[in-house]
């Protein structure tokens, strides 16, 4: 399904090197505000700085 992805969401996905998201996840991400996306980005950077592997980040957030 084609959808409009706000620039700030696209930048977040690019920064986090996220691809192949399920449509349901992308549907939620495009509804978040820039501030909410920045919060997600800060959490991701904190995991990076702590040295966690990316596959553990998703598990930890859940």
C-alpha positions as MATLAB code, in Angstrom:
seq = 'XXXXXXXXXXXXXXXXXXXXXXXXXXXXXXXXXXXXXXXXXXXXXXXXXXXXXXXXXXXXXX';
ca = [
       0.000    0.000    0.000;
       1.406    3.407   -0.961;
       1.574    5.898    1.885;
       3.089    9.285    2.554;
       6.103    8.907    4.835;
       7.032   12.150    6.605;
      10.642   13.236    6.119;
      11.447   12.916    9.821;
      10.245    9.287    9.806;
      12.292    8.525    6.681;
      15.368   10.109    8.290;
      14.875    7.985   11.418;
      14.570    4.792    9.370;
      17.686    5.707    7.402;
      19.662    6.592   10.552;
      18.695    3.315   12.226;
      19.255    1.396    8.965;
      15.789   -0.119    9.231;
      14.253   -1.823    6.237;
      11.662   -4.459    5.476;
       9.259   -3.245    8.146;
       5.870   -4.904    8.340;
       3.123   -2.616    7.047;
       1.556   -2.567   10.510;
       4.747   -1.118   12.020;
       5.147    1.506    9.301;
       1.481    2.449    9.744;
       2.242    3.288   13.387;
       5.536    5.092   12.690;
       3.935    7.496   10.213;
       1.438    8.581   12.888;
       4.131    9.573   15.399;
       5.140   13.178   15.928;
       8.687   14.404   15.286;
       9.195   14.478   19.067;
       8.111   10.856   19.433;
      10.421    9.777   16.609;
      13.287   11.665   18.282;
      12.555    9.742   21.482;
      12.850    6.458   19.586;
      16.086    7.651   18.003;
      17.532    8.557   21.424;
      16.683    5.106   22.771;
      18.346    3.504   19.743;
      21.479    5.613   20.140;
      21.651    4.707   23.838;
      21.547    1.014   22.918;
      24.298    1.618   20.339;
      26.460    3.409   22.905;
      25.933    0.531   25.346;
      27.235   -1.838   22.692;
      24.055   -3.857   22.226;
      23.596   -5.707   18.970;
      20.665   -4.406   16.958;
      18.656   -7.625   17.114;
      18.697   -7.386   20.925;
      17.393   -3.812   20.841;
      14.013   -4.845   19.457;
      13.719   -7.618   22.020;
      14.678   -5.254   24.852;
      12.180   -2.567   23.852;
       9.323   -5.054   23.889;
];
